[in-house]
Amino acid sequence: MKLKTLFALAVLTMTIAGCATIEISSRNAAFVAPAASRAAQLVIRDYDVQQVRVVVPQNLRSSESNGYYPLTDIVWRGDPLGNRHEQVGEILQTATTRGTDALDGAVPVIAEVTLIRWHGVTERTRYSVGGVYSIQFYLEVRQAETGAVIEPARLIEVNLPAPGGQAAVALEQSGQTEKVRVTDHLTWVFGQELGVDGPVADPA
């Protein structure tokens, strides 16, 4: 009788332990939102971009160093020597405007672009090994009439290959200058980021 009692207690103990293990495991499992909840977080864009505001903070450091990879915020050689902050700001303004011209949605908005980093390639890099145009900025969308935020500022990271050597020379001779290529690529990026009616193919 004692053996049966001990056996029953052992089985009961293992059963309770097993349940406890399952419960703890469930509590620690990563939460996965239901499909309906995840879908509700998507932004449905139906924009008519009426204004573009571009900010290039003056505390971003620019460099004319001809090293392979200057450690600074703004590196740009696609325009003649001048105010690099103004030059890259004008490119962002042009690209945002062009990229959203085709959008004809029901919601009038303002697109605000704040540059964080604009790292082009130096002469030494462009005419030797080549590199990457690395551009980062925040993009915020506001309601045009009230200024209310529709899409909080989100980080956009853009990387465009920068061919080097003879490939760079060939692009230049065909009219595909640094400024043309970067502007066209950013135009495509803004079309994709602000509406589904953007270009169907990346010109880069």
C-alpha angles and dihedrals in degrees: 000000000000091000091053090049092050091048092051091049091050092051091047091050093050091048092052091046091050093052091048090052092051092048094050091047091052093050092052096045117112112261114244114198116229115259091251091055093049091049091051090061093061117106113234105210121205099154137168103192105213099170139020122205118192123190123190104182113228091222090070107105120230126198137198092193113137095214122124094257117009112203099233142100102252125040115166133156100161092099131046116274108291144099101343093191091058093043097054090040090057091050091052091048092050094045095048092048094047093043093055100038091097094053111104103169132151097250117076109215145171119228115213119197122189116186120224102168138004111181113173125165128275124233091259092053096041095052096043126027100356124218144189135297101230115193128172129181143152118248120201128178123209134184105258098222102042104021090232114155113252097171117021116227110288128186117251118194118196124189121181123178115247108204116215139211117005092357090060091048091050092051091049092051091050092054095259095126122172091260094049094048096045093045092049092048093048089048088058092046093054091047089055096043097048104036148000091240093075125117115303095222134042107244090211 
